Amino acid sequence: MSIPKDPVMLLSYVNTQLRDHYSTLDDMCTSLSLEKQEIISSLQGIDYVYAKDQNQFI
């Protein structure tokens, strides 16, 4: 699975996937065979963190 490398595009992609298809970040990463920590690190680089209670990066 290829996901956007640009952090802003990644943010949009991940939040859309979480909103439309997955109840948690762990579920999305498992289903799409993605490295959770790589996503978290990339989005922290643009000051976004995962809000578990909202199931999105804010």
CYANA upper distance limits for C-alpha pairs under 8 A (distance plus 0.5 A):
  1 MET  CA     32 LEU  CA      7.08
  1 MET  CA     33 SER  CA      7.76
  1 MET  CA     34 LEU  CA      8.25
  3 ILE  CA     10 LEU  CA      7.44
  3 ILE  CA     13 TYR  CA      8.31
  4 PRO  CA      9 MET  CA      6.40
  4 PRO  CA     10 LEU  CA      5.53
  4 PRO  CA     13 TYR  CA      8.00
  5 LYS  CA      9 MET  CA      7.88
  5 LYS  CA     10 LEU  CA      6.92
  6 ASP  CA     10 LEU  CA      6.48
  7 PRO  CA     11 LEU  CA      6.52
  7 PRO  CA     42 SER  CA      6.54
  7 PRO  CA     43 LEU  CA      6.43
  7 PRO  CA     45 GLY  CA      8.30
  7 PRO  CA     46 ILE  CA      7.52
  8 VAL  CA     12 SER  CA      7.00
  8 VAL  CA     43 LEU  CA      8.46
  8 VAL  CA     46 ILE  CA      8.28
  9 MET  CA     13 TYR  CA      6.65
 10 LEU  CA     14 VAL  CA      6.42
 10 LEU  CA     43 LEU  CA      8.25
 11 LEU  CA     15 ASN  CA      6.53
 11 LEU  CA     43 LEU  CA      7.23
 11 LEU  CA     57 PHE  CA      7.70
 12 SER  CA     16 THR  CA      6.55
 13 TYR  CA     17 GLN  CA      6.69
 14 VAL  CA     18 LEU  CA      6.59
 14 VAL  CA     56 GLN  CA      8.43
 15 ASN  CA     19 ARG  CA      6.48
 15 ASN  CA     56 GLN  CA      5.95
 15 ASN  CA     57 PHE  CA      7.01
 16 THR  CA     20 ASP  CA      6.46
 17 GLN  CA     21 HIS  CA      5.94
 17 GLN  CA     22 TYR  CA      7.03
 17 GLN  CA     28 MET  CA      8.06
 18 LEU  CA     22 TYR  CA      5.25
 18 LEU  CA     23 SER  CA      6.96
 18 LEU  CA     24 THR  CA      7.30
 18 LEU  CA     25 LEU  CA      7.42
 18 LEU  CA     28 MET  CA      7.53
 18 LEU  CA     55 ASN  CA      7.04
 18 LEU  CA     56 GLN  CA      7.06
 19 ARG  CA     23 SER  CA      8.22
 19 ARG  CA     55 ASN  CA      7.92
 19 ARG  CA     56 GLN  CA      7.98
 21 HIS  CA     28 MET  CA      8.44
 22 TYR  CA     27 ASP  CA      6.64
 22 TYR  CA     28 MET  CA      6.16
 23 SER  CA     27 ASP  CA      7.26
 23 SER  CA     28 MET  CA      8.38
 23 SER  CA     55 ASN  CA      7.35
 24 THR  CA     28 MET  CA      6.98
 24 THR  CA     52 LYS  CA      7.79
 24 THR  CA     55 ASN  CA      6.47
 25 LEU  CA     29 CYS  CA      6.67
 25 LEU  CA     36 LYS  CA      8.04
 25 LEU  CA     55 ASN  CA      7.61
 26 ASP  CA     30 THR  CA      6.57
 26 ASP  CA     36 LYS  CA      7.65
 27 ASP  CA     31 SER  CA      6.49
 28 MET  CA     32 LEU  CA      6.49
 28 MET  CA     34 LEU  CA      8.34
 29 CYS  CA     33 SER  CA      6.00
 29 CYS  CA     34 LEU  CA      5.08
 29 CYS  CA     35 GLU  CA      6.88
 29 CYS  CA     36 LYS  CA      6.42
 30 THR  CA     34 LEU  CA      7.07
 35 GLU  CA     39 ILE  CA      7.17
 36 LYS  CA     40 ILE  CA      6.75
 37 GLN  CA     41 SER  CA      6.43
 38 GLU  CA     42 SER  CA      6.55
 39 ILE  CA     43 LEU  CA      6.68
 40 ILE  CA     44 GLN  CA      6.52
 40 ILE  CA     49 VAL  CA      7.52
 40 ILE  CA     50 TYR  CA      7.86
 41 SER  CA     45 GLY  CA      6.88
 42 SER  CA     46 ILE  CA      7.86
 43 LEU  CA     47 ASP  CA      6.99
 43 LEU  CA     48 TYR  CA      5.75
 43 LEU  CA     49 VAL  CA      7.30
 43 LEU  CA     57 PHE  CA      8.47
 44 GLN  CA     48 TYR  CA      5.44
 44 GLN  CA     49 VAL  CA      6.41
 48 TYR  CA     57 PHE  CA      6.26
 48 TYR  CA     58 ILE  CA      5.71
 49 VAL  CA     57 PHE  CA      5.67
 49 VAL  CA     58 ILE  CA      6.15
 50 TYR  CA     55 ASN  CA      7.61
 50 TYR  CA     56 GLN  CA      6.19
 50 TYR  CA     57 PHE  CA      4.74
 50 TYR  CA     58 ILE  CA      6.88
 51 ALA  CA     55 ASN  CA      6.22
 51 ALA  CA     56 GLN  CA      6.09
 51 ALA  CA     57 PHE  CA      6.34
 51 ALA  CA     58 ILE  CA      7.08
 52 LYS  CA     56 GLN  CA      7.40
